[in-house]
């Protein structure tokens, strides 16, 4: 833990500071950080304030807990106590022949001769908790000229003095070029991550892995990042809209506006100039130009809840997770040739990331709390980090895999092949979600869609070439003209790749299942056909029954009517004669 820092720029070109950590000490270095050494290492408890006598070459410090002021020379030698204070001194400075300090209790300002021991004189009373005092006597400070006073020493940023001359330095995260004078305009390799409504960046160009906040507008809760590495632009989503800006935080724009909070992930093909994103709630994968124009559905069949997505612009491949179907898929960027590359042992895959150099795909599963990887075709599957991973976002750069951890509220990394060297880069993050890696490339990798592949509108690269596409009336077509057939997924099986068993065994093994994205659709078609046949048979049967009933009813009515038309016969018998007569009545 660092304490007070004191700079002696003008003459001796030193910087002094107190370290209040486990080993309390006072250190010295050149102003460029070179020649670092500890000059006082014992007999202190809390040296919370320092001051320098440039003329006598003395360093003074106030020890708050020991209630005293001490001094030594610039090498830590000739140490002695100057004065004992009535209370803990909170701040210290030097002017002319006196040393001044403040005390919180009883809130006074005191002074003592800088060489006279033991005598403290009260200068001011009634002060309110003074935390810092400073005095400068310009007439007594020797000034030496240096190369830094002429054109900033030819340094692009900072010119610092040292014991032998000057040196140039750069702001945090920027690397000094080989000329020793010029700093890079921006980091070449960086990790971006979100914390609440803030976007932070860690440069990997230097050993200083300090994260600093970017001045980006419109940032709320950022769920995902993507980059155009050729123009140094960053794209991100808050779940509803997609925004873009330069990686320094300037020139913020809204690229895609949505009516639902359904955007979970996005990815950029910086060679073709295409933007891909997932529509989680509506079960779609969408595409547009990087400026948001020519937007349309790329895939809308055979998906349930597509979540994370990543594109490899050089290979023309698109990878995405479907948490509803519990699979990880691969397709061409035109939406065709879909194949399941991982399904066994998958529960809720999130945080998808691709290593373009080694052609490995990484993901984390929120059910099993692990980080896994496999090749682009699903082979050589291996668990990289096998415990205590509560990740939301995932990124790969260089030799490491990076992730944001919701339980630890931190950004972590580990070796991308073995999971070793696990370390914490930033902590105390508020809602850590998105993380992404940026590696600036001088020359874009060539692909079939380099310079848009001579396509008039969208160019969609594939491993074997490219597809020109157009968006007409909001629908995507696989030609440069709108007078063509609409892109629809063919009702064929999505093949399953071969993946390997979990663990260190790299032997290939069958994934054990063949996935059919259109299986439900084909089942519905069969159900419709069978239902239609049953319905027709039912109609025919009912028609026959109605016809037969009608005939019987008609026959019964006719017979009854005939009976009604027959004459009534009445027989009369003459009892005396025994004769019988028949009387007919109509």
C-alpha positions as MATLAB code, in Angstrom:
seq = 'XXXXXXXXXXXXXXXXXXXXXXXXXXXXXXXXXXXXXXXXXXXXXXXXXXXXXXXXXXXXXXXXXXXXXXXXXXXXXXXXXXXXXXXXXXXXXXXXXXXXXXXXXXXXXXXXXXXXXXXXXXXXXXXXXXXXXXXXXXXXXXXXXXXXXXXXXXXXXXXXXXXXXXXXXXXXXXXXXXXXXXXXXXXXXXXXXXXXXXXXXXXXXXXXXXXXXXXXXXXXXXXXXXXXXXXXXXXXXXXXXXXXXXXXXXXXXXXXXXXXXXXXXXXXXXXXXXXXXXXXXXXXXXXXXXXXXXXXXXXXXXXXXXXXXXXXXXXXXXXXXXXXXXXXXXXXXXXXXXXXXXXXXXXXXXXXXXXXXXXXXXXXXXXXXXXXXXXXXXXXXXXXXXXXXXXXXXXXXXXXXXXXXXXXXXXXXXXXXXXXXXXXXXXXXXXXXXXXXXXXXXXXXXXXXXXXXXXXXXXXXXXXXXXXXXXXXXXXXXXXXXXXXXXXXXXXXXXXXXXXXXXXXXXXXXXXXXXXXXXXXXXXXXXXXXXXXXXXXXXXXXXXXXXXXXXXXXXXXXXXXXXXXXXXXXXXXXXXXXXXXXXXXX';
ca = [
       0.000    0.000    0.000;
       1.510    3.268   -1.067;
       1.683    6.313    1.104;
       2.885    9.841    0.415;
       4.831   10.456   -2.829;
       7.327   13.285   -3.138;
       9.038   14.405   -6.349;
      12.340   16.259   -6.522;
      12.294   17.193  -10.215;
      14.329   20.304  -10.370;
      17.772   19.408   -9.245;
      18.482   15.919   -7.944;
      15.868   14.263  -10.224;
      14.639   11.823   -7.602;
      11.207   10.647   -6.516;
      10.643    9.522   -2.914;
       7.676    7.573   -1.538;
       6.548    5.738    1.583;
       5.215    2.174    1.448;
       2.712    1.429    4.234;
       2.261   -2.265    3.461;
       3.525   -5.278    5.389;
       7.099   -4.004    5.238;
       6.959   -0.285    6.018;
       9.699    1.533    4.123;
      10.758    4.698    2.295;
      12.074    4.289   -1.256;
      13.859    6.402   -3.862;
      14.120    6.193   -7.654;
      14.877    8.347  -10.652;
      11.839   10.172  -12.004;
      11.686    7.709  -14.899;
      11.421    4.807  -12.427;
      14.978    3.579  -12.835;
      17.477    2.919  -10.017;
      14.806    2.009   -7.466;
      16.068    1.356   -3.933;
      14.765    1.328   -0.340;
      16.645    3.856    1.762;
      14.814    3.533    5.137;
      13.465    0.133    6.209;
      13.260    0.073   10.023;
      12.055    2.014   13.072;
       8.854    3.300   11.437;
       5.155    2.544   11.874;
       3.216    4.979    9.686;
       5.343    7.483    7.697;
       2.407    9.284    6.135;
       4.059   12.511    4.874;
       7.411   13.445    3.275;
       9.207   16.666    2.364;
      12.644   17.520    0.883;
      15.295   20.126    1.698;
      16.860   20.684   -1.758;
      19.717   22.785   -0.410;
      20.836   20.553    2.463;
      19.894   17.357    0.575;
      17.778   16.117    3.466;
      14.596   14.034    3.431;
      12.064   14.602    6.275;
       9.106   12.381    7.197;
       6.315   12.487    9.755;
       5.355    9.256   11.558;
       1.707    9.540   12.590;
       1.622    6.562   14.957;
       4.955    7.305   16.661;
       4.144   11.064   16.860;
       7.517   12.275   15.693;
       9.390   13.824   12.760;
      12.707   12.393   11.485;
      15.223   13.170    8.746;
      18.096   11.603    6.816;
      20.145   12.345    3.697;
      19.090   11.259    0.185;
      20.844    7.917    0.621;
      19.077    7.106    3.923;
      22.204    7.851    5.980;
      22.716   10.235    8.933;
      19.214    9.532   10.260;
      18.044   11.381   13.364;
      14.889   12.555   15.138;
      13.960   16.213   14.731;
      11.014   16.681   17.097;
       8.355   14.804   19.060;
       4.825   16.042   18.330;
       1.973   16.413   20.798;
      -0.321   14.404   18.493;
       0.048   12.450   15.290;
       1.313   14.762   12.493;
      -0.961   14.544    9.440;
       1.006   16.593    6.891;
       4.513   18.001    6.491;
       6.305   20.719    4.480;
       9.456   22.878    4.623;
       9.905   26.610    4.108;
      13.139   28.580    4.576;
      14.695   27.573    7.929;
      11.595   25.813    9.328;
       9.688   22.546    9.048;
       5.885   22.909    9.285;
       3.324   20.205   10.137;
      -0.343   19.927   10.995;
      -1.933   17.976   13.861;
      -5.568   16.864   13.874;
      -5.750   16.906   17.600;
      -5.971   19.683   18.666;
      -6.211   20.891   15.011;
      -3.167   23.155   14.964;
      -0.297   24.096   12.642;
       3.166   23.919   14.230;
       6.769   24.527   13.160;
      10.300   23.696   14.222;
      13.738   24.709   13.066;
      14.927   22.225   10.466;
      18.147   21.640   12.412;
      17.027   22.468   15.995;
      15.889   19.372   17.895;
      12.955   19.193   20.285;
      11.391   22.669   19.971;
       7.864   22.941   18.514;
       6.136   26.315   18.073;
       2.375   26.710   17.459;
       1.711   28.825   14.356;
      -2.086   28.572   13.940;
      -4.981   27.278   16.065;
      -8.567   26.270   15.314;
      -7.904   24.521   12.029;
     -10.414   21.943   10.738;
      -8.762   18.625   10.029;
      -5.948   19.753    7.747;
      -4.917   16.857    5.475;
      -2.209   18.551    3.433;
       0.094   21.578    3.479;
       2.728   22.705    0.978;
       5.184   25.609    0.857;
       7.574   26.665   -1.924;
      10.395   29.225   -1.826;
      11.380   29.681   -5.451;
      14.352   31.897   -4.604;
      15.964   29.124   -2.553;
      15.348   26.249   -4.977;
      18.283   25.601   -7.313;
      17.134   25.172  -10.901;
      19.113   23.165  -13.427;
      18.454   23.182  -17.145;
      17.998   19.916  -19.005;
      17.131   18.593  -22.423;
      13.450   18.359  -21.394;
      13.154   22.141  -21.577;
      13.906   22.107  -25.291;
      11.033   20.657  -27.376;
      10.089   18.350  -24.488;
      13.316   16.449  -25.101;
      11.840   15.285  -28.445;
       9.491   13.037  -26.456;
       5.955   12.557  -27.744;
       4.502   12.432  -24.216;
       6.580   12.581  -21.021;
      10.174   13.767  -20.668;
      11.729   12.638  -17.373;
      15.042   13.468  -15.818;
      17.368   10.871  -14.372;
      20.859   10.760  -12.922;
      22.527   10.652  -16.336;
      20.198   12.761  -18.467;
      16.622   12.284  -19.637;
      14.316    9.521  -20.822;
      10.931    9.490  -22.570;
       7.916    7.768  -21.042;
       4.352    6.948  -22.077;
       0.928    7.057  -20.397;
      -0.326    3.854  -18.755;
      -0.942    1.132  -21.337;
       1.001    2.713  -24.208;
       4.294    1.248  -25.365;
       7.377    3.279  -26.257;
       8.546    2.596  -29.788;
      12.049    1.500  -30.700;
      13.142    5.104  -31.316;
      12.924    5.698  -27.554;
      10.933    8.904  -28.035;
       7.529    8.114  -29.564;
       4.611    6.344  -27.884;
       2.022    4.310  -29.755;
      -1.222    6.205  -30.244;
      -3.237    3.357  -28.735;
      -2.557   -0.131  -27.351;
      -2.112   -2.868  -29.939;
      -3.497   -5.581  -27.673;
      -6.180   -4.901  -25.071;
      -8.864   -6.513  -22.962;
     -12.164   -4.618  -22.711;
     -14.690   -5.453  -19.994;
     -17.789   -3.948  -18.425;
     -18.549   -3.127  -14.817;
     -22.049   -1.814  -14.259;
     -22.545    1.150  -16.564;
     -18.819    1.587  -17.237;
     -16.464    0.252  -19.890;
     -12.874   -0.496  -18.818;
      -9.717   -1.367  -20.706;
      -6.478   -3.159  -19.810;
      -3.556   -2.820  -22.188;
      -1.469   -5.946  -22.709;
       1.336   -4.035  -24.436;
       3.109   -3.359  -21.134;
       3.594   -5.122  -17.804;
       1.319   -2.610  -16.073;
      -2.093   -4.353  -16.171;
      -4.020   -1.466  -14.651;
      -7.607   -1.138  -15.863;
      -8.857    2.334  -16.678;
     -12.332    3.606  -17.540;
     -13.117    4.735  -21.092;
     -15.132    7.945  -21.596;
     -17.836    6.199  -23.663;
     -21.330    7.690  -23.850;
     -24.636    5.762  -23.714;
     -23.150    2.865  -21.756;
     -25.628    1.195  -19.379;
     -25.328   -2.540  -18.720;
     -23.052   -3.815  -21.484;
     -23.648   -7.480  -22.360;
     -21.211   -8.016  -25.212;
     -18.310   -6.428  -27.149;
     -16.993   -6.856  -30.691;
     -14.291   -5.028  -32.665;
     -13.423   -3.799  -36.114;
      -9.672   -4.270  -35.778;
      -8.885   -2.369  -38.990;
     -10.606    0.889  -37.999;
     -10.101    0.626  -34.212;
     -13.857    0.666  -33.582;
     -15.687   -1.117  -30.790;
     -19.293   -2.359  -30.979;
     -21.394   -3.230  -27.948;
     -24.982   -3.946  -26.942;
     -27.103   -3.207  -23.890;
     -29.543   -5.957  -24.874;
     -31.851   -3.649  -26.823;
     -29.628   -1.568  -29.125;
     -26.171   -1.892  -30.683;
     -23.693    1.010  -30.449;
     -20.247    1.796  -31.815;
     -17.389    4.172  -31.021;
     -13.642    4.436  -31.373;
     -11.772    2.416  -28.772;
     -10.715    5.659  -27.041;
     -14.388    6.327  -26.295;
     -15.045    9.041  -28.908;
     -17.504    9.187  -31.825;
     -20.286    7.143  -30.197;
     -23.167    6.164  -32.503;
     -26.299    4.007  -32.395;
     -26.014    1.310  -35.083;
     -29.027   -0.963  -34.504;
     -32.260   -0.027  -32.724;
     -34.517   -2.815  -31.459;
     -37.957   -2.818  -29.878;
     -37.256   -5.770  -27.580;
     -34.483   -6.531  -25.119;
     -33.429   -9.637  -26.980;
     -29.878   -9.012  -28.288;
     -27.507  -11.250  -26.366;
     -24.311  -11.304  -28.425;
     -22.679   -9.767  -31.493;
     -19.619  -10.363  -33.649;
     -17.843   -8.392  -36.390;
     -16.411   -9.598  -39.690;
     -13.922   -6.753  -40.140;
     -12.807   -7.974  -43.579;
     -16.270   -8.150  -45.176;
     -17.686   -5.318  -43.082;
     -20.563   -7.388  -41.687;
     -22.164   -7.381  -38.248;
     -23.806  -10.522  -36.819;
     -25.991  -10.742  -33.710;
     -28.393  -13.117  -31.957;
     -32.083  -12.429  -31.316;
     -32.480  -14.561  -28.198;
     -36.236  -14.336  -27.621;
     -37.295  -14.661  -31.258;
     -34.896  -17.494  -32.092;
     -33.033  -15.740  -34.919;
     -29.540  -14.818  -36.049;
     -29.331  -11.500  -37.896;
     -26.877   -9.671  -40.135;
     -26.233   -6.132  -41.374;
     -23.469   -3.864  -42.589;
     -21.299   -2.308  -39.887;
     -23.262    0.932  -40.202;
     -26.541   -0.917  -39.527;
     -27.792   -0.866  -43.128;
     -28.972   -3.938  -45.077;
     -30.233   -5.646  -41.937;
     -32.092   -8.960  -42.266;
     -32.560  -12.424  -40.774;
     -29.686  -14.746  -41.604;
     -31.137  -17.814  -39.851;
     -34.658  -18.151  -38.474;
     -35.349  -21.894  -38.724;
     -34.219  -24.685  -36.439;
     -33.246  -22.326  -33.599;
     -34.775  -21.972  -30.166;
     -32.747  -19.512  -28.063;
     -29.465  -18.600  -29.818;
     -27.261  -16.815  -27.318;
     -23.544  -16.278  -28.043;
     -22.046  -15.827  -31.500;
     -18.551  -15.395  -32.940;
     -17.305  -15.167  -36.532;
     -13.929  -16.135  -37.993;
     -13.579  -13.715  -40.931;
     -10.560  -15.510  -42.391;
     -12.293  -18.904  -42.542;
     -15.785  -17.643  -43.356;
     -17.210  -19.588  -40.408;
     -19.885  -18.633  -37.898;
     -20.173  -20.250  -34.448;
     -23.123  -19.902  -32.090;
     -24.694  -21.472  -29.006;
     -28.349  -22.485  -28.653;
     -29.199  -22.770  -24.969;
     -32.677  -24.114  -25.701;
     -31.350  -27.062  -27.715;
     -28.184  -27.301  -25.576;
     -25.795  -27.345  -28.532;
     -22.933  -25.405  -30.102;
     -23.196  -25.059  -33.883;
     -21.082  -23.978  -36.802;
     -22.164  -22.681  -40.207;
     -20.872  -20.664  -43.111;
     -21.430  -16.933  -42.794;
     -24.198  -17.226  -45.411;
     -26.169  -19.416  -42.969;
     -25.642  -22.621  -44.923;
     -23.814  -25.907  -44.113;
     -24.805  -25.956  -40.458;
     -23.224  -28.593  -38.251;
     -23.417  -29.357  -34.525;
     -19.890  -29.464  -33.094;
     -20.756  -30.041  -29.419;
     -23.880  -31.417  -27.779;
     -22.900  -34.128  -25.286;
     -22.295  -32.771  -21.796;
     -23.678  -29.353  -22.753;
     -26.293  -27.758  -20.502;
     -26.173  -23.942  -20.755;
     -23.250  -22.863  -22.966;
     -22.317  -19.192  -22.704;
     -19.299  -16.968  -23.303;
     -18.239  -18.215  -26.740;
     -14.769  -17.179  -28.005;
     -12.564  -18.226  -30.942;
      -8.776  -18.415  -31.124;
      -8.120  -17.526  -34.779;
      -4.448  -18.501  -34.612;
      -4.927  -22.065  -33.355;
      -8.500  -22.567  -34.653;
      -9.855  -23.573  -31.246;
     -13.294  -22.648  -29.934;
     -13.748  -21.854  -26.216;
     -16.926  -21.756  -24.137;
     -18.059  -21.850  -20.533;
     -21.046  -23.744  -19.148;
     -22.979  -22.046  -16.350;
     -24.249  -25.423  -15.107;
     -20.894  -27.193  -14.796;
     -18.817  -24.051  -13.983;
     -16.024  -25.002  -16.362;
     -14.221  -23.595  -19.391;
     -13.852  -26.002  -22.318;
     -12.408  -25.888  -25.792;
     -12.391  -27.927  -29.007;
     -11.226  -27.519  -32.583;
     -13.435  -25.857  -35.166;
     -14.784  -29.278  -36.224;
     -15.565  -30.387  -32.657;
     -12.536  -32.618  -32.174;
      -9.929  -32.587  -29.381;
     -12.430  -31.412  -26.775;
     -10.762  -30.597  -23.477;
     -11.660  -28.966  -20.138;
      -9.255  -26.058  -19.632;
     -10.487  -24.754  -16.255;
     -12.399  -27.422  -14.384;
     -13.594  -25.712  -11.213;
     -15.094  -22.604   -9.674;
     -15.877  -20.734  -12.897;
     -18.939  -18.497  -12.750;
     -18.355  -16.749  -16.029;
     -20.582  -14.580  -18.169;
     -18.138  -13.342  -20.814;
     -15.134  -15.077  -22.356;
     -12.196  -13.916  -24.502;
      -8.941  -15.389  -25.830;
      -5.784  -13.438  -26.624;
      -2.167  -14.515  -26.735;
      -1.461  -17.308  -24.264;
      -4.449  -16.674  -22.009;
      -8.195  -17.102  -21.764;
      -9.991  -14.258  -19.942;
     -13.383  -14.249  -18.247;
     -15.637  -12.089  -16.080;
     -16.735  -13.891  -12.921;
     -20.136  -13.046  -11.434;
     -19.454  -14.643   -8.057;
     -16.063  -13.024   -7.475;
     -17.093   -9.772   -9.215;
     -13.737   -9.852  -10.951;
     -11.831  -10.228  -14.207;
      -9.591  -13.310  -14.298;
      -7.311  -15.132  -16.713;
      -5.569  -18.500  -17.034;
      -3.343  -20.330  -19.497;
      -5.508  -21.121  -22.519;
      -4.153  -24.661  -22.921;
      -3.698  -25.966  -19.385;
      -5.722  -23.620  -17.157;
      -2.631  -22.950  -15.031;
      -1.352  -19.507  -13.966;
      -4.840  -18.498  -12.910;
      -4.757  -14.892  -11.708;
      -7.045  -11.992  -10.845;
      -6.636   -8.837  -12.961;
      -9.375   -6.585  -11.561;
     -11.816   -6.968   -8.687;
     -14.736   -5.270   -6.939;
     -16.516   -4.990  -10.293;
     -20.168   -4.010  -10.378;
     -22.164   -6.487  -12.503;
     -19.236   -7.829  -14.556;
     -20.693   -9.080  -17.853;
     -18.969   -8.456  -21.164;
     -15.319   -9.102  -21.940;
     -13.569   -9.081  -25.316;
     -10.051   -9.117  -26.700;
      -8.696   -6.623  -29.235;
      -5.586   -7.233  -31.315;
      -4.900   -4.494  -33.858;
      -3.796   -5.892  -37.206;
      -1.701   -3.799  -39.593;
      -2.905   -5.532  -42.746;
      -6.293   -7.252  -42.847;
      -6.167  -10.937  -43.659;
      -7.247  -11.579  -47.223;
     -10.384  -13.578  -47.819;
     -12.823  -14.140  -50.641;
     -14.667  -11.030  -49.436;
     -11.624   -8.746  -49.287;
     -12.748   -5.397  -50.748;
     -16.306   -6.802  -50.638;
     -15.487   -9.582  -53.099;
     -16.811   -7.513  -56.022;
     -20.325   -7.882  -54.593;
     -22.738   -4.985  -54.957;
     -24.199   -5.332  -51.465;
     -23.329   -7.927  -48.835;
     -20.411  -10.311  -49.295;
     -20.583  -13.469  -47.178;
     -17.321  -15.472  -47.127;
     -17.305  -19.267  -47.017;
     -14.439  -21.765  -46.735;
     -14.776  -22.457  -50.466;
     -15.448  -18.965  -51.794;
     -18.114  -16.378  -51.125;
     -21.801  -15.601  -51.567;
     -23.055  -12.234  -52.750;
     -26.296  -11.299  -51.014;
     -28.928   -8.584  -51.168;
     -31.617   -7.419  -48.780;
     -34.934   -6.653  -50.454;
     -38.022   -5.678  -48.468;
     -36.218   -6.766  -45.317;
     -35.465  -10.269  -46.650;
     -32.090  -11.745  -47.476;
     -31.306  -13.127  -50.939;
     -28.195  -14.956  -52.156;
     -27.650  -12.852  -55.287;
     -26.747   -9.292  -56.109;
     -30.275   -8.824  -57.466;
     -33.602   -8.897  -55.648;
     -35.249  -10.931  -58.426;
     -34.241  -14.263  -56.964;
     -35.352  -16.940  -54.579;
     -35.366  -16.126  -50.909;
     -32.789  -17.835  -48.710;
     -34.468  -20.625  -46.743;
     -32.709  -23.418  -44.878;
     -32.962  -26.693  -46.754;
     -34.921  -29.395  -44.914;
     -31.827  -31.562  -44.518;
     -30.099  -32.933  -41.501;
     -27.565  -30.873  -39.624;
     -24.616  -33.181  -39.291;
     -22.964  -33.851  -35.984;
     -19.209  -33.598  -35.728;
     -16.923  -35.937  -33.830;
     -15.844  -34.621  -30.465;
     -13.551  -36.039  -27.805;
     -14.131  -37.267  -24.320;
     -13.712  -34.826  -21.484;
     -10.393  -34.788  -19.646;
      -6.862  -35.189  -20.901;
      -7.630  -38.046  -23.303;
      -7.273  -36.602  -26.795;
      -8.498  -39.767  -28.545;
     -11.292  -39.024  -30.992;
     -14.715  -40.344  -30.103;
     -18.188  -40.112  -31.545;
     -20.450  -37.399  -30.307;
     -23.130  -40.082  -30.142;
     -26.016  -38.262  -31.781;
     -27.077  -36.748  -35.049;
     -28.881  -33.482  -34.748;
     -31.620  -32.517  -37.170;
     -32.541  -28.858  -36.987;
     -35.621  -29.421  -39.203;
     -36.728  -32.550  -37.356;
     -39.613  -30.774  -35.657;
     -40.628  -29.185  -38.933;
     -40.609  -32.558  -40.773;
     -42.579  -34.129  -37.924;
     -45.177  -31.400  -38.236;
     -45.393  -31.997  -41.984;
     -46.011  -35.737  -41.435;
     -48.617  -34.911  -38.801;
     -50.362  -32.578  -41.236;
     -50.412  -35.254  -43.970;
     -51.726  -37.963  -41.643;
     -54.275  -35.571  -40.224;
     -55.410  -34.647  -43.722;
     -55.867  -38.287  -44.701;
     -57.849  -39.019  -41.549;
     -59.983  -35.947  -42.137;
     -60.771  -36.938  -45.737;
     -61.613  -40.510  -44.670;
     -63.875  -39.113  -41.986;
     -65.691  -36.882  -44.480;
     -66.159  -39.747  -46.943;
     -67.440  -42.095  -44.213;
     -69.850  -39.495  -42.908;
     -71.075  -38.795  -46.441;
     -71.799  -42.487  -47.026;
     -73.588  -42.772  -43.692;
     -75.668  -39.710  -44.404;
     -76.548  -41.050  -47.834;
     -77.640  -44.444  -46.454;
     -79.635  -42.860  -43.660;
     -81.303  -40.593  -46.159;
     -82.347  -43.553  -48.331;
     -83.767  -45.481  -45.403;
     -85.632  -42.460  -44.147;
     -87.030  -41.817  -47.594;
     -88.133  -45.436  -47.906;
     -89.802  -45.362  -44.522;
     -91.665  -42.144  -45.346;
     -92.868  -43.579  -48.684;
     -94.175  -46.734  -47.079;
     -95.982  -44.780  -44.427;
     -97.559  -42.563  -47.012;
     -98.701  -45.623  -48.981;
    -100.360  -46.953  -45.890;
    -102.180  -43.703  -45.470;
    -103.513  -43.899  -49.055;
    -104.962  -47.495  -48.652;
    -108.860  -47.808  -48.110;
    -110.261  -48.613  -44.701;
    -111.999  -51.977  -44.578;
    -114.739  -52.687  -42.001;
    -116.308  -56.138  -41.616;
    -119.879  -56.419  -40.494;
    -121.390  -59.754  -39.388;
    -125.079  -60.584  -39.362;
    -125.535  -62.631  -36.280;
    -128.898  -63.945  -37.369;
    -127.800  -65.193  -40.712;
    -124.097  -65.541  -39.994;
    -123.239  -63.591  -43.165;
    -120.405  -61.127  -43.216;
    -120.046  -58.026  -45.352;
    -117.113  -55.780  -45.965;
    -117.506  -52.025  -46.132;
    -114.746  -50.012  -47.697;
    -114.297  -46.351  -46.942;
    -111.865  -43.981  -48.458;
];
